[in-house]
Amino acid sequence: MNKEEIMQVIPHRNSMLLIDEATKTGETTCEGKKYITGDEWFLDGHFPGNPVVPGVILCEMMAQASAVIISEVSAACTPYFTGIEKAKFRNKVLPGDTLEIKCELTDHKRNFYFVKGKGYVNGKLSVSAEFSFALVPREENSQN
């Protein structure tokens, strides 16, 4: 999926649409990519003169990529983060890098989904985390 196709699955738009590509690679797996150009808003202050992609942004990128795994069941829903666990940041992600994301759906209970994600740069693990999210029907979203 390119950005236009990803926007059919998740509600994120510029500047919060953080992935460039996503592909469902199996029934419970996906891959995604983010090309870090150096012009991203989150690099402006993290850190001046030494830009590094923030860990929370890396987790958001993995979560966005994982949404393609359940794209068939989430068409009328909005995915909301409900938890992040075991996040580990091993290597910096810098301008000029391509973050390659691999995610696997590990479980789901009703409208809650559980995913393990990993992000690599040049084949080296940069980030890993387990996260969960809930699919909330869009009609419920408009009542808030």
N, CA, C and O atoms as a GROMACS GRO file, in nm:
protein
  576
    1MET      N    1   0.084  -0.118   0.000
    1MET     CA    2   0.000   0.000   0.000
    1MET      C    3   0.088   0.125   0.000
    1MET      O    4   0.190   0.130   0.069
    2ASN      N    5   0.049   0.221  -0.076
    2ASN     CA    6   0.115   0.351  -0.070
    2ASN      C    7   0.038   0.439   0.030
    2ASN      O    8  -0.057   0.393   0.092
    3LYS      N    9   0.080   0.564   0.044
    3LYS     CA   10   0.016   0.651   0.144
    3LYS      C   11  -0.133   0.668   0.121
    3LYS      O   12  -0.211   0.668   0.216
    4GLU      N   13  -0.174   0.683  -0.004
    4GLU     CA   14  -0.317   0.700  -0.034
    4GLU      C   15  -0.396   0.578   0.009
    4GLU      O   16  -0.506   0.591   0.063
    5GLU      N   17  -0.343   0.460  -0.016
    5GLU     CA   18  -0.411   0.336   0.022
    5GLU      C   19  -0.411   0.317   0.174
    5GLU      O   20  -0.509   0.268   0.231
    6ILE      N   21  -0.303   0.356   0.239
    6ILE     CA   22  -0.296   0.346   0.385
    6ILE      C   23  -0.402   0.435   0.449
    6ILE      O   24  -0.460   0.398   0.551
    7MET      N   25  -0.426   0.551   0.391
    7MET     CA   26  -0.526   0.644   0.445
    7MET      C   27  -0.667   0.588   0.436
    7MET      O   28  -0.758   0.640   0.501
    8GLN      N   29  -0.689   0.484   0.356
    8GLN     CA   30  -0.819   0.418   0.353
    8GLN      C   31  -0.837   0.324   0.473
    8GLN      O   32  -0.949   0.287   0.506
    9VAL      N   33  -0.725   0.287   0.538
    9VAL     CA   34  -0.727   0.192   0.649
    9VAL      C   35  -0.721   0.262   0.784
    9VAL      O   36  -0.788   0.221   0.879
   10ILE      N   37  -0.641   0.368   0.795
   10ILE     CA   38  -0.627   0.442   0.921
   10ILE      C   39  -0.664   0.588   0.899
   10ILE      O   40  -0.655   0.637   0.786
   11PRO      N   41  -0.707   0.658   1.004
   11PRO     CA   42  -0.754   0.795   0.987
   11PRO      C   43  -0.642   0.900   0.985
   11PRO      O   44  -0.671   1.018   0.966
   12HIS      N   45  -0.518   0.861   1.002
   12HIS     CA   46  -0.408   0.956   1.012
   12HIS      C   47  -0.387   1.030   0.880
   12HIS      O   48  -0.401   0.974   0.772
   13ARG      N   49  -0.354   1.157   0.893
   13ARG     CA   50  -0.325   1.243   0.779
   13ARG      C   51  -0.200   1.322   0.812
   13ARG      O   52  -0.149   1.316   0.924
   14ASN      N   53  -0.151   1.397   0.714
   14ASN     CA   54  -0.032   1.480   0.739
   14ASN      C   55  -0.063   1.573   0.855
   14ASN      O   56  -0.170   1.635   0.853
   15SER      N   57   0.017   1.586   0.948
   15SER     CA   58   0.154   1.541   0.961
   15SER      C   59   0.168   1.415   1.046
   15SER      O   60   0.280   1.378   1.080
   16MET      N   61   0.059   1.349   1.080
   16MET     CA   62   0.066   1.230   1.165
   16MET      C   63   0.066   1.098   1.088
   16MET      O   64   0.082   0.993   1.150
   17LEU      N   65   0.049   1.100   0.958
   17LEU     CA   66   0.066   0.977   0.881
   17LEU      C   67   0.216   0.957   0.868
   17LEU      O   68   0.283   1.030   0.794
   18LEU      N   69   0.269   0.858   0.939
   18LEU     CA   70   0.413   0.846   0.956
   18LEU      C   71   0.479   0.735   0.875
   18LEU      O   72   0.601   0.722   0.880
   19ILE      N   73   0.403   0.656   0.801
   19ILE     CA   74   0.465   0.551   0.721
   19ILE      C   75   0.443   0.580   0.573
   19ILE      O   76   0.344   0.641   0.534
   20ASP      N   77   0.538   0.535   0.493
   20ASP     CA   78   0.532   0.558   0.349
   20ASP      C   79   0.474   0.440   0.272
   20ASP      O   80   0.409   0.459   0.169
   21GLU      N   81   0.496   0.319   0.322
   21GLU     CA   82   0.449   0.198   0.256
   21GLU      C   83   0.408   0.095   0.360
   21GLU      O   84   0.461   0.094   0.472
   22ALA      N   85   0.313   0.009   0.324
   22ALA     CA   86   0.276  -0.103   0.410
   22ALA      C   87   0.224  -0.216   0.322
   22ALA      O   88   0.154  -0.192   0.224
   23THR      N   89   0.259  -0.338   0.360
   23THR     CA   90   0.219  -0.456   0.284
   23THR      C   91   0.178  -0.566   0.380
   23THR      O   92   0.250  -0.597   0.474
   24LYS      N   93   0.064  -0.626   0.355
   24LYS     CA   94   0.023  -0.743   0.431
   24LYS      C   95   0.098  -0.861   0.371
   24LYS      O   96   0.083  -0.891   0.253
   25THR      N   97   0.180  -0.928   0.452
   25THR     CA   98   0.265  -1.035   0.401
   25THR      C   99   0.212  -1.174   0.433
   25THR      O  100   0.263  -1.274   0.382
   26GLY      N  101   0.112  -1.181   0.516
   26GLY     CA  102   0.050  -1.308   0.554
   26GLY      C  103  -0.079  -1.278   0.626
   26GLY      O  104  -0.119  -1.162   0.637
   27GLU      N  105  -0.145  -1.381   0.674
   27GLU     CA  106  -0.273  -1.360   0.742
   27GLU      C  107  -0.257  -1.277   0.869
   27GLU      O  108  -0.347  -1.202   0.905
   28THR      N  109  -0.142  -1.290   0.937
   28THR     CA  110  -0.121  -1.219   1.063
   28THR      C  111   0.008  -1.138   1.064
   28THR      O  112   0.057  -1.101   1.171
   29THR      N  113   0.064  -1.109   0.947
   29THR     CA  114   0.191  -1.035   0.942
   29THR      C  115   0.186  -0.922   0.839
   29THR      O  116   0.107  -0.924   0.745
   30CYS      N  117   0.273  -0.826   0.860
   30CYS     CA  118   0.286  -0.716   0.765
   30CYS      C  119   0.426  -0.658   0.772
   30CYS      O  120   0.502  -0.684   0.865
   31GLU      N  121   0.458  -0.579   0.671
   31GLU     CA  122   0.582  -0.503   0.666
   31GLU      C  123   0.549  -0.360   0.628
   31GLU      O  124   0.451  -0.334   0.557
   32GLY      N  125   0.630  -0.268   0.674
   32GLY     CA  126   0.611  -0.128   0.640
   32GLY      C  127   0.745  -0.061   0.625
   32GLY      O  128   0.848  -0.114   0.666
   33LYS      N  129   0.743   0.059   0.566
   33LYS     CA  130   0.866   0.137   0.550
   33LYS      C  131   0.840   0.284   0.577
   33LYS      O  132   0.734   0.338   0.546
   34LYS      N  133   0.941   0.346   0.634
   34LYS     CA  134   0.944   0.490   0.650
   34LYS      C  135   1.081   0.538   0.606
   34LYS      O  136   1.183   0.496   0.661
   35TYR      N  137   1.083   0.627   0.510
   35TYR     CA  138   1.207   0.687   0.462
   35TYR      C  139   1.229   0.816   0.541
   35TYR      O  140   1.153   0.912   0.526
   36ILE      N  141   1.331   0.819   0.624
   36ILE     CA  142   1.358   0.936   0.708
   36ILE      C  143   1.439   1.035   0.624
   36ILE      O  144   1.555   1.010   0.592
   37THR      N  145   1.376   1.146   0.589
   37THR     CA  146   1.441   1.243   0.500
   37THR      C  147   1.522   1.348   0.575
   37THR      O  148   1.616   1.406   0.521
   38GLY      N  149   1.485   1.371   0.700
   38GLY     CA  150   1.548   1.479   0.777
   38GLY      C  151   1.461   1.602   0.784
   38GLY      O  152   1.489   1.693   0.862
   39ASP      N  153   1.353   1.606   0.704
   39ASP     CA  154   1.261   1.721   0.704
   39ASP      C  155   1.141   1.700   0.795
   39ASP      O  156   1.054   1.787   0.803
   40GLU      N  157   1.133   1.587   0.865
   40GLU     CA  158   1.017   1.556   0.948
   40GLU      C  159   1.006   1.652   1.066
   40GLU      O  160   1.107   1.693   1.123
   41TRP      N  161   0.882   1.686   1.102
   41TRP     CA  162   0.855   1.781   1.210
   41TRP      C  163   0.914   1.736   1.343
   41TRP      O  164   0.957   1.819   1.422
   42PHE      N  165   0.916   1.606   1.369
   42PHE     CA  166   0.962   1.557   1.499
   42PHE      C  167   1.114   1.564   1.515
   42PHE      O  168   1.165   1.544   1.625
   43LEU      N  169   1.186   1.591   1.408
   43LEU     CA  170   1.332   1.606   1.417
   43LEU      C  171   1.375   1.749   1.450
   43LEU      O  172   1.490   1.771   1.487
   44ASP      N  173   1.283   1.845   1.436
   44ASP     CA  174   1.318   1.986   1.460
   44ASP      C  175   1.374   2.009   1.599
   44ASP      O  176   1.469   2.086   1.616
   45GLY      N  177   1.318   1.943   1.700
   45GLY     CA  178   1.365   1.967   1.835
   45GLY      C  179   1.422   1.844   1.902
   45GLY      O  180   1.447   1.845   2.023
   46HIS      N  181   1.444   1.739   1.827
   46HIS     CA  182   1.492   1.612   1.885
   46HIS      C  183   1.609   1.559   1.804
   46HIS      O  184   1.583   1.470   1.722
   47PHE      N  185   1.722   1.598   1.814
   47PHE     CA  186   1.776   1.705   1.897
   47PHE      C  187   1.841   1.805   1.803
   47PHE      O  188   1.899   1.763   1.702
   48PRO      N  189   1.835   1.935   1.829
   48PRO     CA  190   1.896   2.032   1.739
   48PRO      C  191   2.044   2.002   1.715
   48PRO      O  192   2.122   1.989   1.810
   49GLY      N  193   2.082   1.992   1.589
   49GLY     CA  194   2.220   1.963   1.552
   49GLY      C  195   2.255   1.815   1.558
   49GLY      O  196   2.362   1.776   1.512
   50ASN      N  197   2.167   1.733   1.613
   50ASN     CA  198   2.189   1.589   1.624
   50ASN      C  199   2.054   1.518   1.615
   50ASN      O  200   2.010   1.457   1.712
   51PRO      N  201   1.988   1.524   1.498
   51PRO     CA  202   1.852   1.472   1.487
   51PRO      C  203   1.846   1.320   1.501
   51PRO      O  204   1.920   1.246   1.435
   52VAL      N  205   1.755   1.274   1.589
   52VAL     CA  206   1.731   1.132   1.615
   52VAL      C  207   1.579   1.114   1.621
   52VAL      O  208   1.510   1.193   1.686
   53VAL      N  209   1.526   1.011   1.553
   53VAL     CA  210   1.382   0.986   1.557
   53VAL      C  211   1.344   0.944   1.700
   53VAL      O  212   1.402   0.849   1.752
   54PRO      N  213   1.248   1.013   1.763
   54PRO     CA  214   1.206   0.979   1.899
   54PRO      C  215   1.146   0.838   1.907
   54PRO      O  216   1.080   0.793   1.814
   55GLY      N  217   1.169   0.772   2.019
   55GLY     CA  218   1.118   0.637   2.039
   55GLY      C  219   0.967   0.627   2.028
   55GLY      O  220   0.916   0.531   1.970
   56VAL      N  221   0.896   0.723   2.082
   56VAL     CA  222   0.750   0.719   2.076
   56VAL      C  223   0.702   0.727   1.930
   56VAL      O  224   0.600   0.667   1.896
   57ILE      N  225   0.775   0.799   1.847
   57ILE     CA  226   0.740   0.808   1.705
   57ILE      C  227   0.767   0.674   1.636
   57ILE      O  228   0.689   0.632   1.550
   58LEU      N  229   0.876   0.607   1.673
   58LEU     CA  230   0.904   0.475   1.617
   58LEU      C  231   0.792   0.377   1.651
   58LEU      O  232   0.751   0.297   1.567
   59CYS      N  233   0.742   0.384   1.775
   59CYS     CA  234   0.630   0.297   1.815
   59CYS      C  235   0.504   0.330   1.735
   59CYS      O  236   0.432   0.239   1.694
   60GLU      N  237   0.478   0.455   1.714
   60GLU     CA  238   0.362   0.496   1.635
   60GLU      C  239   0.374   0.446   1.491
   60GLU      O  240   0.275   0.402   1.432
   61MET      N  241   0.495   0.451   1.435
   61MET     CA  242   0.516   0.400   1.299
   61MET      C  243   0.484   0.251   1.290
   61MET      O  244   0.419   0.206   1.196
   62MET      N  245   0.529   0.176   1.390
   62MET     CA  246   0.500   0.032   1.390
   62MET      C  247   0.350   0.006   1.402
   62MET      O  248   0.296  -0.081   1.334
   63ALA      N  249   0.283   0.081   1.487
   63ALA     CA  250   0.139   0.065   1.506
   63ALA      C  251   0.063   0.098   1.377
   63ALA      O  252  -0.030   0.027   1.340
   64GLN      N  253   0.103   0.204   1.310
   64GLN     CA  254   0.036   0.240   1.186
   64GLN      C  255   0.054   0.131   1.080
   64GLN      O  256  -0.040   0.097   1.009
   65ALA      N  257   0.174   0.077   1.071
   65ALA     CA  258   0.198  -0.030   0.974
   65ALA      C  259   0.113  -0.152   1.007
   65ALA      O  260   0.061  -0.217   0.917
   66SER      N  261   0.098  -0.183   1.135
   66SER     CA  262   0.025  -0.304   1.175
   66SER      C  263  -0.123  -0.298   1.139
   66SER      O  264  -0.188  -0.403   1.132
   67ALA      N  265  -0.176  -0.180   1.118
   67ALA     CA  266  -0.318  -0.168   1.087
   67ALA      C  267  -0.355  -0.239   0.957
   67ALA      O  268  -0.472  -0.276   0.939
   68VAL      N  269  -0.260  -0.260   0.868
   68VAL     CA  270  -0.294  -0.328   0.742
   68VAL      C  271  -0.325  -0.476   0.766
   68VAL      O  272  -0.392  -0.537   0.684
   69ILE      N  273  -0.276  -0.534   0.876
   69ILE     CA  274  -0.304  -0.675   0.904
   69ILE      C  275  -0.454  -0.698   0.916
   69ILE      O  276  -0.506  -0.800   0.870
   70ILE      N  277  -0.524  -0.604   0.978
   70ILE     CA  278  -0.667  -0.623   1.002
   70ILE      C  279  -0.752  -0.529   0.917
   70ILE      O  280  -0.866  -0.499   0.953
   71SER      N  281  -0.699  -0.484   0.807
   71SER     CA  282  -0.770  -0.385   0.724
   71SER      C  283  -0.908  -0.434   0.680
   71SER      O  284  -0.998  -0.352   0.662
   72GLU      N  285  -0.926  -0.565   0.661
   72GLU     CA  286  -1.055  -0.616   0.618
   72GLU      C  287  -1.162  -0.600   0.726
   72GLU      O  288  -1.279  -0.575   0.694
   73VAL      N  289  -1.125  -0.613   0.852
   73VAL     CA  290  -1.224  -0.604   0.960
   73VAL      C  291  -1.235  -0.463   1.018
   73VAL      O  292  -1.326  -0.436   1.097
   74SER      N  293  -1.145  -0.374   0.980
   74SER     CA  294  -1.143  -0.242   1.042
   74SER      C  295  -1.200  -0.132   0.954
   74SER      O  296  -1.187  -0.014   0.988
   75ALA      N  297  -1.261  -0.165   0.843
   75ALA     CA  298  -1.306  -0.063   0.748
   75ALA      C  299  -1.399   0.041   0.809
   75ALA      O  300  -1.390   0.159   0.774
   76ALA      N  301  -1.486   0.001   0.899
   76ALA     CA  302  -1.581   0.095   0.958
   76ALA      C  303  -1.540   0.138   1.098
   76ALA      O  304  -1.622   0.187   1.175
   77CYS      N  305  -1.412   0.120   1.131
   77CYS     CA  306  -1.364   0.148   1.266
   77CYS      C  307  -1.242   0.239   1.265
   77CYS      O  308  -1.178   0.259   1.162
   78THR      N  309  -1.213   0.294   1.382
   78THR     CA  310  -1.090   0.369   1.404
   78THR      C  311  -1.006   0.292   1.504
   78THR      O  312  -1.056   0.256   1.611
   79PRO      N  313  -0.878   0.266   1.472
   79PRO     CA  314  -0.792   0.198   1.569
   79PRO      C  315  -0.737   0.298   1.671
   79PRO      O  316  -0.682   0.402   1.634
   80TYR      N  317  -0.753   0.266   1.800
   80TYR     CA  318  -0.700   0.349   1.907
   80TYR      C  319  -0.600   0.268   1.988
   80TYR      O  320  -0.627   0.155   2.029
   81PHE      N  321  -0.481   0.328   2.012
   81PHE     CA  322  -0.381   0.266   2.098
   81PHE      C  323  -0.441   0.241   2.235
   81PHE      O  324  -0.508   0.329   2.290
   82THR      N  325  -0.418   0.124   2.292
   82THR     CA  326  -0.460   0.097   2.429
   82THR      C  327  -0.342   0.060   2.519
   82THR      O  328  -0.356   0.058   2.641
   83GLY      N  329  -0.227   0.030   2.459
   83GLY     CA  330  -0.112  -0.002   2.542
   83GLY      C  331   0.014  -0.026   2.462
   83GLY      O  332   0.011  -0.071   2.348
   84ILE      N  333   0.127   0.004   2.526
   84ILE     CA  334   0.259  -0.028   2.471
   84ILE      C  335   0.337  -0.094   2.584
   84ILE      O  336   0.343  -0.042   2.696
   85GLU      N  337   0.395  -0.209   2.554
   85GLU     CA  338   0.473  -0.280   2.654
   85GLU      C  339   0.605  -0.326   2.594
   85GLU      O  340   0.618  -0.340   2.472
   86LYS      N  341   0.701  -0.347   2.681
   86LYS     CA  342   0.831  -0.403   2.644
   86LYS      C  343   0.899  -0.327   2.531
   86LYS      O  344   0.968  -0.388   2.449
   87ALA      N  345   0.881  -0.196   2.526
   87ALA     CA  346   0.948  -0.116   2.422
   87ALA      C  347   1.098  -0.110   2.452
   87ALA      O  348   1.139  -0.079   2.564
   88LYS      N  349   1.177  -0.139   2.351
   88LYS     CA  350   1.322  -0.133   2.364
   88LYS      C  351   1.380  -0.061   2.244
   88LYS      O  352   1.342  -0.086   2.130
   89PHE      N  353   1.471   0.028   2.271
   89PHE     CA  354   1.535   0.109   2.168
   89PHE      C  355   1.682   0.073   2.165
   89PHE      O  356   1.755   0.103   2.259
   90ARG      N  357   1.727   0.010   2.057
   90ARG     CA  358   1.860  -0.047   2.052
   90ARG      C  359   1.959   0.035   1.971
   90ARG      O  360   2.075   0.050   2.010
   91ASN      N  361   1.914   0.089   1.860
   91ASN     CA  362   2.001   0.169   1.773
   91ASN      C  363   1.924   0.292   1.726
   91ASN      O  364   1.803   0.286   1.706
   92LYS      N  365   1.996   0.401   1.709
   92LYS     CA  366   1.934   0.526   1.664
   92LYS      C  367   1.883   0.512   1.521
   92LYS      O  368   1.938   0.439   1.440
   93VAL      N  369   1.775   0.586   1.493
   93VAL     CA  370   1.723   0.601   1.358
   93VAL      C  371   1.745   0.747   1.321
   93VAL      O  372   1.699   0.838   1.390
   94LEU      N  373   1.817   0.769   1.211
   94LEU     CA  374   1.867   0.901   1.174
   94LEU      C  375   1.820   0.943   1.035
   94LEU      O  376   1.775   0.859   0.957
   95PRO      N  377   1.830   1.073   1.004
   95PRO     CA  378   1.801   1.117   0.868
   95PRO      C  379   1.884   1.038   0.766
   95PRO      O  380   2.003   1.013   0.786
   96GLY      N  381   1.818   1.001   0.658
   96GLY     CA  382   1.882   0.920   0.555
   96GLY      C  383   1.856   0.771   0.571
   96GLY      O  384   1.879   0.694   0.479
   97ASP      N  385   1.809   0.730   0.690
   97ASP     CA  386   1.779   0.589   0.714
   97ASP      C  387   1.643   0.551   0.657
   97ASP      O  388   1.555   0.636   0.640
   98THR      N  389   1.627   0.424   0.628
   98THR     CA  390   1.497   0.366   0.597
   98THR      C  391   1.463   0.270   0.710
   98THR      O  392   1.534   0.172   0.732
   99LEU      N  393   1.355   0.299   0.780
   99LEU     CA  394   1.309   0.210   0.886
   99LEU      C  395   1.222   0.102   0.821
   99LEU      O  396   1.120   0.133   0.759
  100GLU      N  397   1.264  -0.022   0.835
  100GLU     CA  398   1.187  -0.135   0.782
  100GLU      C  399   1.117  -0.202   0.900
  100GLU      O  400   1.181  -0.248   0.994
  101ILE      N  401   0.986  -0.206   0.891
  101ILE     CA  402   0.901  -0.250   1.002
  101ILE      C  403   0.845  -0.389   0.972
  101ILE      O  404   0.802  -0.418   0.860
  102LYS      N  405   0.847  -0.473   1.074
  102LYS     CA  406   0.785  -0.606   1.064
  102LYS      C  407   0.694  -0.623   1.185
  102LYS      O  408   0.738  -0.608   1.299
  103CYS      N  409   0.568  -0.654   1.160
  103CYS     CA  410   0.472  -0.670   1.269
  103CYS      C  411   0.398  -0.802   1.255
  103CYS      O  412   0.378  -0.854   1.145
  104GLU      N  413   0.359  -0.854   1.372
  104GLU     CA  414   0.284  -0.979   1.375
  104GLU      C  415   0.169  -0.966   1.474
  104GLU      O  416   0.189  -0.928   1.590
  105LEU      N  417   0.050  -0.998   1.428
  105LEU     CA  418  -0.067  -1.003   1.516
  105LEU      C  419  -0.054  -1.128   1.602
  105LEU      O  420  -0.043  -1.239   1.550
  106THR      N  421  -0.053  -1.110   1.734
  106THR     CA  422  -0.033  -1.224   1.824
  106THR      C  423  -0.162  -1.274   1.887
  106THR      O  424  -0.170  -1.390   1.927
  107ASP      N  425  -0.263  -1.188   1.896
  107ASP     CA  426  -0.390  -1.228   1.958
  107ASP      C  427  -0.495  -1.122   1.930
  107ASP      O  428  -0.462  -1.008   1.897
  108HIS      N  429  -0.620  -1.160   1.943
  108HIS     CA  430  -0.728  -1.060   1.946
  108HIS      C  431  -0.844  -1.117   2.026
  108HIS      O  432  -0.874  -1.236   2.022
  109LYS      N  433  -0.908  -1.026   2.098
  109LYS     CA  434  -1.024  -1.059   2.179
  109LYS      C  435  -1.129  -0.953   2.151
  109LYS      O  436  -1.112  -0.836   2.185
  110ARG      N  437  -1.236  -0.996   2.090
  110ARG     CA  438  -1.343  -0.906   2.044
  110ARG      C  439  -1.281  -0.794   1.961
  110ARG      O  440  -1.225  -0.821   1.854
  111ASN      N  441  -1.289  -0.671   2.006
  111ASN     CA  442  -1.236  -0.560   1.927
  111ASN      C  443  -1.096  -0.516   1.970
  111ASN      O  444  -1.050  -0.409   1.928
  112PHE      N  445  -1.027  -0.595   2.053
  112PHE     CA  446  -0.890  -0.563   2.096
  112PHE      C  447  -0.791  -0.651   2.020
  112PHE      O  448  -0.810  -0.772   2.006
  113TYR      N  449  -0.684  -0.587   1.971
  113TYR     CA  450  -0.582  -0.656   1.892
  113TYR      C  451  -0.446  -0.634   1.956
  113TYR      O  452  -0.415  -0.526   2.006
  114PHE      N  453  -0.364  -0.740   1.953
  114PHE     CA  454  -0.232  -0.740   2.017
  114PHE      C  455  -0.126  -0.772   1.912
  114PHE      O  456  -0.139  -0.868   1.837
  115VAL      N  457  -0.022  -0.689   1.908
  115VAL     CA  458   0.078  -0.696   1.801
  115VAL      C  459   0.218  -0.688   1.860
  115VAL      O  460   0.242  -0.617   1.957
  116LYS      N  461   0.311  -0.762   1.800
  116LYS     CA  462   0.455  -0.747   1.826
  116LYS      C  463   0.514  -0.679   1.704
  116LYS      O  464   0.489  -0.719   1.591
  117GLY      N  465   0.594  -0.576   1.729
  117GLY     CA  466   0.655  -0.504   1.618
  117GLY      C  467   0.805  -0.489   1.636
  117GLY      O  468   0.856  -0.481   1.748
  118LYS      N  469   0.874  -0.485   1.523
  118LYS     CA  470   1.018  -0.462   1.522
  118LYS      C  471   1.051  -0.369   1.408
  118LYS      O  472   0.990  -0.375   1.301
  119GLY      N  473   1.149  -0.281   1.432
  119GLY     CA  474   1.195  -0.189   1.328
  119GLY      C  475   1.344  -0.204   1.307
  119GLY      O  476   1.421  -0.207   1.403
  120TYR      N  477   1.384  -0.212   1.182
  120TYR     CA  478   1.524  -0.235   1.146
  120TYR      C  479   1.576  -0.125   1.056
  120TYR      O  480   1.501  -0.068   0.976
  121VAL      N  481   1.705  -0.096   1.068
  121VAL     CA  482   1.776  -0.008   0.974
  121VAL      C  483   1.897  -0.088   0.927
  121VAL      O  484   1.980  -0.132   1.007
  122ASN      N  485   1.907  -0.104   0.797
  122ASN     CA  486   2.017  -0.182   0.738
  122ASN      C  487   2.031  -0.320   0.802
  122ASN      O  488   2.142  -0.368   0.825
  123GLY      N  489   1.918  -0.384   0.832
  123GLY     CA  490   1.919  -0.518   0.889
  123GLY      C  491   1.947  -0.526   1.038
  123GLY      O  492   1.943  -0.634   1.095
  124LYS      N  493   1.976  -0.413   1.101
  124LYS     CA  494   2.002  -0.411   1.246
  124LYS      C  495   1.877  -0.366   1.320
  124LYS      O  496   1.814  -0.266   1.284
  125LEU      N  497   1.843  -0.441   1.426
  125LEU     CA  498   1.725  -0.408   1.506
  125LEU      C  499   1.745  -0.273   1.575
  125LEU      O  500   1.844  -0.251   1.645
  126SER      N  501   1.649  -0.183   1.553
  126SER     CA  502   1.653  -0.051   1.615
  126SER      C  503   1.551  -0.036   1.726
  126SER      O  504   1.577   0.032   1.826
  127VAL      N  505   1.434  -0.098   1.709
  127VAL     CA  506   1.325  -0.082   1.805
  127VAL      C  507   1.240  -0.208   1.805
  127VAL      O  508   1.225  -0.274   1.702
  128SER      N  509   1.186  -0.241   1.921
  128SER     CA  510   1.089  -0.349   1.931
  128SER      C  511   0.990  -0.313   2.040
  128SER      O  512   1.024  -0.242   2.136
  129ALA      N  513   0.868  -0.361   2.026
  129ALA     CA  514   0.764  -0.334   2.126
  129ALA      C  515   0.646  -0.427   2.103
  129ALA      O  516   0.628  -0.482   1.995
  130GLU      N  517   0.568  -0.442   2.207
  130GLU     CA  518   0.440  -0.509   2.199
  130GLU      C  519   0.335  -0.403   2.226
  130GLU      O  520   0.350  -0.323   2.319
  131PHE      N  521   0.231  -0.402   2.147
  131PHE     CA  522   0.128  -0.301   2.169
  131PHE      C  523  -0.009  -0.357   2.140
  131PHE      O  524  -0.025  -0.460   2.075
  132SER      N  525  -0.107  -0.284   2.189
  132SER     CA  526  -0.246  -0.324   2.169
  132SER      C  527  -0.326  -0.203   2.126
  132SER      O  528  -0.292  -0.088   2.153
  133PHE      N  529  -0.434  -0.233   2.057
  133PHE     CA  530  -0.526  -0.127   2.018
  133PHE      C  531  -0.666  -0.182   2.009
  133PHE      O  532  -0.688  -0.302   1.993
  134ALA      N  533  -0.760  -0.091   2.017
  134ALA     CA  534  -0.902  -0.127   2.009
  134ALA      C  535  -0.958  -0.068   1.881
  134ALA      O  536  -0.922   0.043   1.841
  135LEU      N  537  -1.046  -0.143   1.818
  135LEU     CA  538  -1.119  -0.092   1.703
  135LEU      C  539  -1.252  -0.038   1.753
  135LEU      O  540  -1.334  -0.112   1.808
  136VAL      N  541  -1.273   0.090   1.732
  136VAL     CA  542  -1.396   0.155   1.778
  136VAL      C  543  -1.478   0.193   1.655
  136VAL      O  544  -1.429   0.265   1.568
  137PRO      N  545  -1.603   0.144   1.646
  137PRO     CA  546  -1.687   0.179   1.531
  137PRO      C  547  -1.696   0.331   1.515
  137PRO      O  548  -1.707   0.404   1.613
  138ARG      N  549  -1.692   0.377   1.392
  138ARG     CA  550  -1.689   0.522   1.365
  138ARG      C  551  -1.811   0.595   1.418
  138ARG      O  552  -1.799   0.713   1.452
  139GLU      N  553  -1.927   0.533   1.426
  139GLU     CA  554  -2.046   0.600   1.480
  139GLU      C  555  -2.021   0.641   1.625
  139GLU      O  556  -2.063   0.749   1.667
  140GLU      N  557  -1.952   0.555   1.703
  140GLU     CA  558  -1.920   0.587   1.842
  140GLU      C  559  -1.821   0.703   1.849
  140GLU      O  560  -1.825   0.782   1.943
  141ASN      N  561  -1.733   0.713   1.751
  141ASN     CA  562  -1.632   0.820   1.751
  141ASN      C  563  -1.698   0.957   1.744
  141ASN      O  564  -1.654   1.050   1.811
  142SER      N  565  -1.804   0.970   1.665
  142SER     CA  566  -1.865   1.101   1.646
  142SER      C  567  -1.942   1.150   1.767
  142SER      O  568  -1.977   1.268   1.773
  143GLN      N  569  -1.971   1.062   1.866
  143GLN     CA  570  -2.044   1.101   1.985
  143GLN      C  571  -1.954   1.163   2.090
  143GLN      O  572  -2.004   1.224   2.185
  144ASN      N  573  -1.822   1.151   2.076
  144ASN     CA  574  -1.729   1.204   2.178
  144ASN      C  575  -1.706   1.350   2.161
  144ASN      O  576  -1.631   1.410   2.238
   0.00000   0.00000   0.00000
